[in-house]
Amino acid sequence: MIVIAGFLLGAALGWVRAGRRGGNSFDKWQYAIVHAIIFALIGLFVTLIIGRMG
């Protein structure tokens, strides 16, 4: 569940970040996808750490 939340949060953050920098729709998609992947990976590691602690 943390991975999905990270993916969606990262995509939204990337889209907004590219928009603030004046990017076109391709820039927004690229930022959204890259941020989504990074945040999903962070969420995966957080999930693994929580699973190992419990």
C-alpha distance matrix in Angstrom:
0.0 3.8 5.4 5.3 6.3 8.6 9.9 10.9 12.3 14.1 15.6 16.9 18.2 19.9 21.5 22.9 24.1 26.0 27.4 28.8 30.5 32.2 30.5 31.0 28.4 28.2 27.6 24.8 23.1 23.6 22.3 19.2 18.5 19.3 17.3 14.2 14.7 15.5 12.5 10.1 12.4 12.3 8.6 9.3 12.2 10.8 8.5 11.8 13.9 12.2 12.5 16.1 17.1 16.4
3.8 0.0 3.8 5.5 5.1 6.0 8.5 10.0 10.3 11.8 14.1 15.3 16.0 17.8 19.8 21.0 21.8 23.9 25.6 26.6 28.2 30.2 28.7 29.6 27.4 27.1 26.0 23.4 22.0 22.1 20.4 17.6 17.1 17.3 14.9 12.4 12.9 12.8 9.6 7.9 10.0 9.1 5.3 7.2 9.6 7.8 6.6 10.3 11.8 10.6 11.9 15.0 15.7 15.9
5.4 3.8 0.0 3.8 5.5 5.1 6.1 8.7 9.8 10.3 12.2 14.3 15.1 16.1 18.2 20.0 20.6 22.3 24.2 25.6 26.8 28.7 26.8 27.5 25.2 24.5 23.6 21.2 19.4 19.3 18.0 15.3 14.2 14.4 12.6 9.7 9.6 10.2 7.6 4.8 7.2 7.7 4.5 5.4 8.8 8.6 7.6 10.5 12.7 12.5 13.2 16.1 17.5 18.0
5.3 5.5 3.8 0.0 3.8 5.4 5.0 6.3 8.5 9.8 10.6 12.4 14.1 15.3 16.7 18.5 19.8 21.3 22.8 24.5 26.0 27.5 25.6 25.9 23.3 23.0 22.4 19.7 17.8 18.5 17.3 14.1 13.3 14.5 12.7 9.3 10.3 11.8 9.1 6.7 10.1 10.9 7.9 9.2 12.6 12.2 11.0 14.0 16.3 15.6 16.3 19.4 20.7 20.8
6.3 5.1 5.5 3.8 0.0 3.8 5.4 5.3 6.0 8.4 9.9 10.7 12.0 14.0 15.5 16.6 18.0 20.0 21.3 22.5 24.4 26.1 24.7 25.4 23.0 23.2 22.2 19.2 18.1 18.8 17.0 13.8 14.0 14.9 12.3 9.6 11.5 12.0 8.6 7.8 11.2 10.7 7.9 10.5 13.2 11.9 11.5 15.0 16.5 15.5 16.9 20.1 20.7 20.9
8.6 6.0 5.1 5.4 3.8 0.0 3.8 5.5 5.1 5.8 8.4 9.9 10.2 11.8 14.0 15.3 15.9 17.9 19.7 20.8 22.2 24.2 22.8 23.8 21.8 21.6 20.2 17.5 16.5 16.6 14.5 11.9 11.9 12.0 9.2 6.9 8.6 8.4 4.8 4.9 8.1 7.5 5.7 8.8 11.1 10.3 10.9 14.0 15.3 15.2 16.9 19.5 20.3 21.1
9.9 8.5 6.1 5.0 5.4 3.8 0.0 3.8 5.6 5.2 6.2 8.7 9.9 10.5 12.3 14.4 15.2 16.5 18.4 20.1 21.3 22.9 20.9 21.5 19.1 18.7 17.8 15.2 13.6 13.8 12.4 9.4 8.8 9.8 7.8 4.4 6.4 7.9 5.6 4.6 8.4 9.3 8.1 10.0 12.9 13.1 13.2 15.9 17.8 18.0 19.2 21.8 23.1 23.8
10.9 10.0 8.7 6.3 5.3 5.5 3.8 0.0 3.8 5.4 5.1 6.2 8.6 9.9 10.7 12.5 14.2 15.6 16.7 18.5 20.3 21.6 19.9 20.3 17.8 18.1 17.4 14.2 13.0 14.2 12.6 9.1 9.8 11.6 9.3 6.5 9.6 11.0 8.5 8.4 12.1 12.5 11.0 13.4 16.2 15.7 15.8 18.9 20.6 20.2 21.6 24.5 25.4 25.8
12.3 10.3 9.8 8.5 6.0 5.1 5.6 3.8 0.0 3.8 5.5 5.2 6.1 8.5 10.0 10.7 12.0 14.3 15.4 16.6 18.5 20.3 19.1 20.2 18.3 18.8 17.3 14.2 13.9 14.7 12.3 9.4 11.0 11.7 8.5 7.1 10.4 10.5 7.5 9.0 12.3 11.6 10.6 13.8 15.9 14.9 15.8 19.0 20.0 19.7 21.7 24.3 24.8 25.6
14.1 11.8 10.3 9.8 8.4 5.8 5.2 5.4 3.8 0.0 3.8 5.5 5.0 6.0 8.5 9.9 10.3 12.1 14.1 15.3 16.5 18.5 17.0 18.2 16.6 16.4 14.7 12.0 11.6 11.7 9.1 6.7 8.0 8.1 4.7 4.1 7.5 7.4 5.4 7.6 10.4 10.3 10.4 13.2 15.1 14.9 16.3 18.9 20.0 20.4 22.3 24.6 25.4 26.6
15.6 14.1 12.2 10.6 9.9 8.4 6.2 5.1 5.5 3.8 0.0 3.8 5.5 5.2 6.1 8.7 9.9 10.7 12.3 14.4 15.6 16.9 15.0 15.6 13.4 13.5 12.3 9.3 8.5 9.5 7.6 4.1 6.0 7.8 5.7 4.5 8.3 9.6 8.5 9.7 12.8 13.4 13.3 15.7 18.0 18.1 19.0 21.7 23.1 23.4 25.0 27.5 28.5 29.5
16.9 15.3 14.3 12.4 10.7 9.9 8.7 6.2 5.2 5.5 3.8 0.0 3.8 5.5 5.2 6.3 8.5 10.1 10.7 12.4 14.5 15.7 14.5 15.3 13.5 14.5 13.2 9.7 10.1 11.7 9.3 6.5 9.4 11.0 8.4 8.0 11.8 12.5 10.8 12.5 15.7 15.6 15.3 18.1 20.3 19.8 20.8 23.8 24.9 24.8 26.7 29.3 29.9 30.8
18.2 16.0 15.1 14.1 12.0 10.2 9.9 8.6 6.1 5.0 5.5 3.8 0.0 3.8 5.5 5.3 6.0 8.6 9.9 10.6 12.5 14.5 13.7 15.4 14.5 15.2 12.9 10.0 11.2 11.7 8.5 7.0 10.1 10.3 7.2 8.4 11.8 11.3 9.9 12.6 15.2 14.5 14.9 18.0 19.6 19.0 20.7 23.5 24.1 24.4 26.7 28.9 29.3 30.6
19.9 17.8 16.1 15.3 14.0 11.8 10.5 9.9 8.5 6.0 5.2 5.5 3.8 0.0 3.8 5.5 5.0 6.1 8.5 9.9 10.7 12.5 11.1 12.7 11.8 11.9 9.4 6.9 8.1 8.1 4.7 4.1 7.5 7.5 5.4 7.5 10.5 10.4 10.3 12.8 15.0 15.1 16.0 18.6 20.2 20.4 22.0 24.4 25.4 26.1 28.1 30.1 31.0 32.4
21.5 19.8 18.2 16.7 15.5 14.0 12.3 10.7 10.0 8.5 6.1 5.2 5.5 3.8 0.0 3.8 5.5 5.4 6.2 8.8 10.2 10.9 9.4 10.3 9.0 10.1 8.4 4.8 6.7 8.3 6.1 4.9 8.6 10.0 8.7 9.8 13.0 13.7 13.4 15.4 18.0 18.3 18.8 21.4 23.3 23.4 24.7 27.3 28.4 28.9 30.8 33.1 33.9 35.0
22.9 21.0 20.0 18.5 16.6 15.3 14.4 12.5 10.7 9.9 8.7 6.3 5.3 5.5 3.8 0.0 3.8 5.5 5.0 6.2 8.7 10.0 9.8 11.5 11.2 12.9 10.7 7.6 10.3 11.6 8.8 8.3 12.1 12.8 10.8 12.4 15.7 15.7 14.9 17.4 19.9 19.6 20.1 23.1 24.7 24.3 25.9 28.7 29.4 29.6 31.9 34.1 34.6 35.8
24.1 21.8 20.6 19.8 18.0 15.9 15.2 14.2 12.0 10.3 9.9 8.5 6.0 5.0 5.5 3.8 0.0 3.8 5.4 5.2 6.5 8.9 8.9 11.6 12.1 13.0 9.8 7.9 10.8 10.9 7.6 8.6 12.1 11.7 9.8 12.4 15.2 14.5 14.3 17.4 19.2 18.8 20.0 22.9 24.0 23.9 25.9 28.4 28.8 29.5 31.9 33.8 34.3 35.8
26.0 23.9 22.3 21.3 20.0 17.9 16.5 15.6 14.3 12.1 10.7 10.1 8.6 6.1 5.4 5.5 3.8 0.0 3.8 5.4 5.1 6.5 5.3 8.0 8.8 9.5 6.3 5.1 8.5 8.6 6.2 8.1 11.3 11.3 10.7 13.2 15.7 15.6 16.1 18.7 20.6 20.7 22.0 24.5 25.9 26.2 28.1 30.3 31.1 32.0 34.1 36.0 36.8 38.4
27.4 25.6 24.2 22.8 21.3 19.7 18.4 16.7 15.4 14.1 12.3 10.7 9.9 8.5 6.2 5.0 5.4 3.8 0.0 3.8 5.4 5.2 5.4 7.5 8.5 10.6 8.3 6.5 10.2 11.4 9.5 10.4 13.9 14.6 13.7 15.7 18.6 18.7 18.7 21.2 23.4 23.4 24.4 27.1 28.6 28.6 30.3 32.9 33.6 34.2 36.3 38.5 39.0 40.4
28.8 26.6 25.6 24.5 22.5 20.8 20.1 18.5 16.6 15.3 14.4 12.4 10.6 9.9 8.8 6.2 5.2 5.4 3.8 0.0 3.8 5.4 7.5 10.4 12.2 13.9 11.0 9.8 13.5 14.0 11.5 12.8 16.4 16.3 14.9 17.4 20.2 19.7 19.6 22.5 24.5 23.9 25.1 28.1 29.2 28.9 31.0 33.5 33.9 34.5 37.0 38.9 39.2 40.7
30.5 28.2 26.8 26.0 24.4 22.2 21.3 20.3 18.5 16.5 15.6 14.5 12.5 10.7 10.2 8.7 6.5 5.1 5.4 3.8 0.0 3.8 5.7 9.3 11.8 12.8 9.5 9.6 13.2 13.0 10.9 13.2 16.3 15.7 15.0 18.0 20.2 19.6 20.2 23.2 24.7 24.4 26.1 28.7 29.7 29.8 32.1 34.3 34.7 35.6 38.0 39.7 40.2 42.0
32.2 30.2 28.7 27.5 26.1 24.2 22.9 21.6 20.3 18.5 16.9 15.7 14.5 12.5 10.9 10.0 8.9 6.5 5.2 5.4 3.8 0.0 3.8 6.7 9.8 11.4 8.9 9.2 12.9 13.4 12.1 14.2 17.2 17.3 17.1 19.6 22.0 21.9 22.6 25.2 27.0 27.1 28.5 31.0 32.3 32.5 34.5 36.8 37.4 38.3 40.5 42.4 43.0 44.6
30.5 28.7 26.8 25.6 24.7 22.8 20.9 19.9 19.1 17.0 15.0 14.5 13.7 11.1 9.4 9.8 8.9 5.3 5.4 7.5 5.7 3.8 0.0 3.8 6.7 7.6 5.2 6.3 9.7 10.0 9.5 11.7 14.3 14.7 15.1 17.4 19.5 19.9 20.9 23.2 24.9 25.5 26.9 29.1 30.6 31.2 32.9 35.0 36.0 37.0 39.0 40.9 41.8 43.4
31.0 29.6 27.5 25.9 25.4 23.8 21.5 20.3 20.2 18.2 15.6 15.3 15.4 12.7 10.3 11.5 11.6 8.0 7.5 10.4 9.3 6.7 3.8 0.0 3.8 5.6 5.3 6.3 8.8 10.1 10.8 12.3 14.5 15.7 16.5 18.2 20.3 21.4 22.4 24.1 26.1 27.1 28.2 30.2 32.0 32.7 34.1 36.3 37.6 38.5 40.2 42.2 43.4 44.7
28.4 27.4 25.2 23.3 23.0 21.8 19.1 17.8 18.3 16.6 13.4 13.5 14.5 11.8 9.0 11.2 12.1 8.8 8.5 12.2 11.8 9.8 6.7 3.8 0.0 3.8 5.4 5.0 6.2 8.6 9.9 10.4 12.2 14.3 15.3 16.2 18.4 20.0 20.8 22.1 24.3 25.6 26.3 28.2 30.4 31.1 32.1 34.4 36.0 36.7 38.1 40.4 41.7 42.8
28.2 27.1 24.5 23.0 23.2 21.6 18.7 18.1 18.8 16.4 13.5 14.5 15.2 11.9 10.1 12.9 13.0 9.5 10.6 13.9 12.8 11.4 7.6 5.6 3.8 0.0 3.8 5.4 5.1 6.1 8.6 9.8 10.6 12.3 14.1 15.2 16.7 18.4 19.9 21.0 22.8 24.4 25.5 26.9 29.0 30.2 31.2 33.1 34.8 35.9 37.2 39.2 40.8 42.1
27.6 26.0 23.6 22.4 22.2 20.2 17.8 17.4 17.3 14.7 12.3 13.2 12.9 9.4 8.4 10.7 9.8 6.3 8.3 11.0 9.5 8.9 5.2 5.3 5.4 3.8 0.0 3.8 5.5 5.1 6.1 8.4 10.0 10.6 12.0 13.9 15.5 16.6 18.0 19.7 21.3 22.5 23.9 25.6 27.4 28.4 29.9 31.7 33.1 34.3 35.9 37.7 39.1 40.6
24.8 23.4 21.2 19.7 19.2 17.5 15.2 14.2 14.2 12.0 9.3 9.7 10.0 6.9 4.8 7.6 7.9 5.1 6.5 9.8 9.6 9.2 6.3 6.3 5.0 5.4 3.8 0.0 3.8 5.5 5.2 6.0 8.6 10.0 10.5 11.9 14.3 15.4 16.1 17.8 20.0 21.0 21.9 23.9 25.9 26.5 27.8 30.0 31.4 32.2 33.8 36.0 37.2 38.4
23.1 22.0 19.4 17.8 18.1 16.5 13.6 13.0 13.9 11.6 8.5 10.1 11.2 8.1 6.7 10.3 10.8 8.5 10.2 13.5 13.2 12.9 9.7 8.8 6.2 5.1 5.5 3.8 0.0 3.8 5.5 5.0 6.1 8.6 9.9 10.3 12.3 14.3 15.2 16.1 18.3 19.9 20.6 22.2 24.4 25.4 26.3 28.4 30.2 31.0 32.3 34.5 36.0 37.1
23.6 22.1 19.3 18.5 18.8 16.6 13.8 14.2 14.7 11.7 9.5 11.7 11.7 8.1 8.3 11.6 10.9 8.6 11.4 14.0 13.0 13.4 10.0 10.1 8.6 6.1 5.1 5.5 3.8 0.0 3.8 5.4 5.3 6.2 8.5 9.8 10.8 12.4 14.2 15.4 16.8 18.5 19.9 21.2 23.0 24.4 25.6 27.3 29.0 30.3 31.5 33.4 35.0 36.5
22.3 20.4 18.0 17.3 17.0 14.5 12.4 12.6 12.3 9.1 7.6 9.3 8.5 4.7 6.1 8.8 7.6 6.2 9.5 11.5 10.9 12.1 9.5 10.8 9.9 8.6 6.1 5.2 5.5 3.8 0.0 3.8 5.6 5.3 6.0 8.3 10.0 10.6 12.0 13.9 15.5 16.5 17.9 19.8 21.4 22.3 23.9 25.8 27.1 28.3 29.9 31.7 33.0 34.6
19.2 17.6 15.3 14.1 13.8 11.9 9.4 9.1 9.4 6.7 4.1 6.5 7.0 4.1 4.9 8.3 8.6 8.1 10.4 12.8 13.2 14.2 11.7 12.3 10.4 9.8 8.4 6.0 5.0 5.4 3.8 0.0 3.8 5.6 5.3 5.9 8.6 10.0 10.5 11.9 14.2 15.3 16.0 18.0 20.1 20.8 21.9 24.1 25.6 26.4 27.9 30.1 31.4 32.6
18.5 17.1 14.2 13.3 14.0 11.9 8.8 9.8 11.0 8.0 6.0 9.4 10.1 7.5 8.6 12.1 12.1 11.3 13.9 16.4 16.3 17.2 14.3 14.5 12.2 10.6 10.0 8.6 6.1 5.3 5.6 3.8 0.0 3.8 5.5 5.0 6.2 8.7 10.0 10.4 12.4 14.3 15.1 16.3 18.6 19.9 20.7 22.5 24.4 25.5 26.6 28.6 30.3 31.6
19.3 17.3 14.4 14.5 14.9 12.0 9.8 11.6 11.7 8.1 7.8 11.0 10.3 7.5 10.0 12.8 11.7 11.3 14.6 16.3 15.7 17.3 14.7 15.7 14.3 12.3 10.6 10.0 8.6 6.2 5.3 5.6 3.8 0.0 3.8 5.4 5.3 6.3 8.7 9.9 10.8 12.5 14.2 15.4 17.0 18.5 19.9 21.4 22.9 24.5 25.8 27.4 29.1 30.7
17.3 14.9 12.6 12.7 12.3 9.2 7.8 9.3 8.5 4.7 5.7 8.4 7.2 5.4 8.7 10.8 9.8 10.7 13.7 14.9 15.0 17.1 15.1 16.5 15.3 14.1 12.0 10.5 9.9 8.5 6.0 5.3 5.5 3.8 0.0 3.8 5.5 5.1 6.0 8.4 9.9 10.6 12.1 14.1 15.5 16.4 18.1 20.0 21.1 22.3 24.1 25.8 27.1 28.7
14.2 12.4 9.7 9.3 9.6 6.9 4.4 6.5 7.1 4.1 4.5 8.0 8.4 7.5 9.8 12.4 12.4 13.2 15.7 17.4 18.0 19.6 17.4 18.2 16.2 15.2 13.9 11.9 10.3 9.8 8.3 5.9 5.0 5.4 3.8 0.0 3.8 5.5 5.3 6.0 8.6 9.9 10.3 12.0 14.3 15.1 16.1 18.2 19.9 20.7 22.1 24.2 25.7 26.9
14.7 12.9 9.6 10.3 11.5 8.6 6.4 9.6 10.4 7.5 8.3 11.8 11.8 10.5 13.0 15.7 15.2 15.7 18.6 20.2 20.2 22.0 19.5 20.3 18.4 16.7 15.5 14.3 12.3 10.8 10.0 8.6 6.2 5.3 5.5 3.8 0.0 3.8 5.6 5.1 6.2 8.7 9.8 10.4 12.5 14.2 15.1 16.5 18.5 19.9 20.8 22.6 24.5 25.9
15.5 12.8 10.2 11.8 12.0 8.4 7.9 11.0 10.5 7.4 9.6 12.5 11.3 10.4 13.7 15.7 14.5 15.6 18.7 19.7 19.6 21.9 19.9 21.4 20.0 18.4 16.6 15.4 14.3 12.4 10.6 10.0 8.7 6.3 5.1 5.5 3.8 0.0 3.8 5.5 5.2 6.3 8.6 9.9 10.9 12.5 14.2 15.5 16.8 18.5 20.0 21.4 22.9 24.8
12.5 9.6 7.6 9.1 8.6 4.8 5.6 8.5 7.5 5.4 8.5 10.8 9.9 10.3 13.4 14.9 14.3 16.1 18.7 19.6 20.2 22.6 20.9 22.4 20.8 19.9 18.0 16.1 15.2 14.2 12.0 10.5 10.0 8.7 6.0 5.3 5.6 3.8 0.0 3.8 5.4 5.0 6.1 8.5 10.0 10.4 12.1 14.2 15.3 16.3 18.1 20.0 21.1 22.7
10.1 7.9 4.8 6.7 7.8 4.9 4.6 8.4 9.0 7.6 9.7 12.5 12.6 12.8 15.4 17.4 17.4 18.7 21.2 22.5 23.2 25.2 23.2 24.1 22.1 21.0 19.7 17.8 16.1 15.4 13.9 11.9 10.4 9.9 8.4 6.0 5.1 5.5 3.8 0.0 3.8 5.4 4.9 6.1 8.7 9.7 10.3 12.3 14.2 15.1 16.2 18.3 19.9 21.2
12.4 10.0 7.2 10.1 11.2 8.1 8.4 12.1 12.3 10.4 12.8 15.7 15.2 15.0 18.0 19.9 19.2 20.6 23.4 24.5 24.7 27.0 24.9 26.1 24.3 22.8 21.3 20.0 18.3 16.8 15.5 14.2 12.4 10.8 9.9 8.6 6.2 5.2 5.4 3.8 0.0 3.8 5.3 4.9 6.3 8.6 9.7 10.6 12.4 14.2 15.2 16.6 18.5 20.3
12.3 9.1 7.7 10.9 10.7 7.5 9.3 12.5 11.6 10.3 13.4 15.6 14.5 15.1 18.3 19.6 18.8 20.7 23.4 23.9 24.4 27.1 25.5 27.1 25.6 24.4 22.5 21.0 19.9 18.5 16.5 15.3 14.3 12.5 10.6 9.9 8.7 6.3 5.0 5.4 3.8 0.0 3.8 5.4 5.2 6.2 8.6 9.9 10.6 12.3 14.2 15.5 16.7 18.7
8.6 5.3 4.5 7.9 7.9 5.7 8.1 11.0 10.6 10.4 13.3 15.3 14.9 16.0 18.8 20.1 20.0 22.0 24.4 25.1 26.1 28.5 26.9 28.2 26.3 25.5 23.9 21.9 20.6 19.9 17.9 16.0 15.1 14.2 12.1 10.3 9.8 8.6 6.1 4.9 5.3 3.8 0.0 3.8 5.5 5.0 6.1 8.6 9.8 10.4 12.1 14.2 15.4 16.7
9.3 7.2 5.4 9.2 10.5 8.8 10.0 13.4 13.8 13.2 15.7 18.1 18.0 18.6 21.4 23.1 22.9 24.5 27.1 28.1 28.7 31.0 29.1 30.2 28.2 26.9 25.6 23.9 22.2 21.2 19.8 18.0 16.3 15.4 14.1 12.0 10.4 9.9 8.5 6.1 4.9 5.4 3.8 0.0 3.8 5.4 5.1 6.2 8.7 9.9 10.5 12.4 14.4 15.7
12.2 9.6 8.8 12.6 13.2 11.1 12.9 16.2 15.9 15.1 18.0 20.3 19.6 20.2 23.3 24.7 24.0 25.9 28.6 29.2 29.7 32.3 30.6 32.0 30.4 29.0 27.4 25.9 24.4 23.0 21.4 20.1 18.6 17.0 15.5 14.3 12.5 10.9 10.0 8.7 6.3 5.2 5.5 3.8 0.0 3.8 5.4 5.0 6.1 8.6 9.7 10.6 12.4 14.5
10.8 7.8 8.6 12.2 11.9 10.3 13.1 15.7 14.9 14.9 18.1 19.8 19.0 20.4 23.4 24.3 23.9 26.2 28.6 28.9 29.8 32.5 31.2 32.7 31.1 30.2 28.4 26.5 25.4 24.4 22.3 20.8 19.9 18.5 16.4 15.1 14.2 12.5 10.4 9.7 8.6 6.2 5.0 5.4 3.8 0.0 3.8 5.4 5.1 6.1 8.5 10.0 10.7 12.6
8.5 6.6 7.6 11.0 11.5 10.9 13.2 15.8 15.8 16.3 19.0 20.8 20.7 22.0 24.7 25.9 25.9 28.1 30.3 31.0 32.1 34.5 32.9 34.1 32.1 31.2 29.9 27.8 26.3 25.6 23.9 21.9 20.7 19.9 18.1 16.1 15.1 14.2 12.1 10.3 9.7 8.6 6.1 5.1 5.4 3.8 0.0 3.8 5.5 5.2 6.1 8.6 10.0 10.9
11.8 10.3 10.5 14.0 15.0 14.0 15.9 18.9 19.0 18.9 21.7 23.8 23.5 24.4 27.3 28.7 28.4 30.3 32.9 33.5 34.3 36.8 35.0 36.3 34.4 33.1 31.7 30.0 28.4 27.3 25.8 24.1 22.5 21.4 20.0 18.2 16.5 15.5 14.2 12.3 10.6 9.9 8.6 6.2 5.0 5.4 3.8 0.0 3.8 5.5 5.0 6.2 8.7 10.2
13.9 11.8 12.7 16.3 16.5 15.3 17.8 20.6 20.0 20.0 23.1 24.9 24.1 25.4 28.4 29.4 28.8 31.1 33.6 33.9 34.7 37.4 36.0 37.6 36.0 34.8 33.1 31.4 30.2 29.0 27.1 25.6 24.4 22.9 21.1 19.9 18.5 16.8 15.3 14.2 12.4 10.6 9.8 8.7 6.1 5.1 5.5 3.8 0.0 3.8 5.4 5.2 6.3 8.9
12.2 10.6 12.5 15.6 15.5 15.2 18.0 20.2 19.7 20.4 23.4 24.8 24.4 26.1 28.9 29.6 29.5 32.0 34.2 34.5 35.6 38.3 37.0 38.5 36.7 35.9 34.3 32.2 31.0 30.3 28.3 26.4 25.5 24.5 22.3 20.7 19.9 18.5 16.3 15.1 14.2 12.3 10.4 9.9 8.6 6.1 5.2 5.5 3.8 0.0 3.8 5.5 5.2 6.4
12.5 11.9 13.2 16.3 16.9 16.9 19.2 21.6 21.7 22.3 25.0 26.7 26.7 28.1 30.8 31.9 31.9 34.1 36.3 37.0 38.0 40.5 39.0 40.2 38.1 37.2 35.9 33.8 32.3 31.5 29.9 27.9 26.6 25.8 24.1 22.1 20.8 20.0 18.1 16.2 15.2 14.2 12.1 10.5 9.7 8.5 6.1 5.0 5.4 3.8 0.0 3.8 5.5 5.5
16.1 15.0 16.1 19.4 20.1 19.5 21.8 24.5 24.3 24.6 27.5 29.3 28.9 30.1 33.1 34.1 33.8 36.0 38.5 38.9 39.7 42.4 40.9 42.2 40.4 39.2 37.7 36.0 34.5 33.4 31.7 30.1 28.6 27.4 25.8 24.2 22.6 21.4 20.0 18.3 16.6 15.5 14.2 12.4 10.6 10.0 8.6 6.2 5.2 5.5 3.8 0.0 3.8 5.6
17.1 15.7 17.5 20.7 20.7 20.3 23.1 25.4 24.8 25.4 28.5 29.9 29.3 31.0 33.9 34.6 34.3 36.8 39.0 39.2 40.2 43.0 41.8 43.4 41.7 40.8 39.1 37.2 36.0 35.0 33.0 31.4 30.3 29.1 27.1 25.7 24.5 22.9 21.1 19.9 18.5 16.7 15.4 14.4 12.4 10.7 10.0 8.7 6.3 5.2 5.5 3.8 0.0 3.8
16.4 15.9 18.0 20.8 20.9 21.1 23.8 25.8 25.6 26.6 29.5 30.8 30.6 32.4 35.0 35.8 35.8 38.4 40.4 40.7 42.0 44.6 43.4 44.7 42.8 42.1 40.6 38.4 37.1 36.5 34.6 32.6 31.6 30.7 28.7 26.9 25.9 24.8 22.7 21.2 20.3 18.7 16.7 15.7 14.5 12.6 10.9 10.2 8.9 6.4 5.5 5.6 3.8 0.0
